[in-house]
Amino acid sequence: MTRRRPPRSASADDLLTTLGLLTAKARQGAERQRARVDLAEALQREMLPESLPSAPGLQTAARYTPARDGLDVGGDWYDGFVMADGSLGFSIGDVQGHDVEAAAFMGQVRIGLRAVALAATDPGEVLALANDLLVSVARDLFATCSFLRFDPVEWVVESARAGHVPGVRATADGRCETVQDPGGLPLGVEPGEVYPVTRRRLTEAGAFVLLTDGVVEGPSVPIETGLARVVRVVAAGAAAAATAEQLAAEVMEAAEFTGHTDDAAVLVLSHEAAAGAPRPPSPPG
């Protein structure tokens, strides 16, 4: 009976060579992913405005931070600009999806909002026109958005919402709430969508804080819990007369408690009371 020779085991050199090839392949994949993330983040930061408009009695500030794990970058934005009638327009939003494609689409949405705001000043009309524009280009992505118009003459804020997380409003006497105004579908979903507008005269000093869901939601933190935390932060900041910059930094710091796996953006408008508006009664001392 002939005994079959057992197969020859791989030598140490063969194993090292195989391991080296696998390591190089893994490194190349990681480097490609890192390059895509770096590109997405660079696109995001380059597309965000260098500064925001302000007015006498109105301070503005914003913050943006990428996802904590560095992999989900590209969807969030904020913006502010002077509109055709001299009022100030502000937007904040979140593109569905991440990576380079989302960053590029975010730039299209932001530029589209600015473009349609040259023909319309009503926030609901601005969102409706931008929505129809995005639907017409037949992209697979969509975006949630809040658009706010500040009138420096009437001292009025008008706002509309397209499927976006509610903002937070506070007054200097410590009152604070989430702004649960009615809204419409996200931009780019259905043509002809209508976006209701809410109008407020700023009779008391305070702040509006607009944010994206990365600020208030995380893997183990539901959005209601995150919003409640931001409400507490904004209420305390408004009562202490914090500047817009201070308030934006404090809200973004609160976002760290969510362990957010999404990027996050905050936009703050801190305002004085309208001229001639009656002062609220002082709290009993």
Salt bridges, closest charged atoms under 4 A:
ASP38 OD1 - ARG34 NH2 2.93
GLU41 OE2 - ARG45 NE 3.45
ASP79 OD2 - ARG110 NE 3.06
ASP79 OD2 - ARG114 NE 2.75
ASP85 OD2 - ARG149 NH2 2.84
ASP99 OD2 - ARG36 NH2 2.91
GLU101 OE1 - ARG36 NH2 3.56
ASP151 OD2 - ARG149 NH2 3.74
GLU158 OE1 - ARG149 NH1 3.02
GLU158 OE2 - ARG199 NE 3.56
ASP173 OD2 - ARG175 NE 2.91
ASP181 OD1 - ARG200 NH2 2.90
GLU204 OE1 - ARG175 NH2 2.57
GLU245 OE1 - ARG63 NH1 2.93
GLU256 OE1 - ARG68 NH2 2.62
GLU256 OE2 - HIS260 NE2 3.38
ASP262 OD1 - HIS98 NE2 2.96
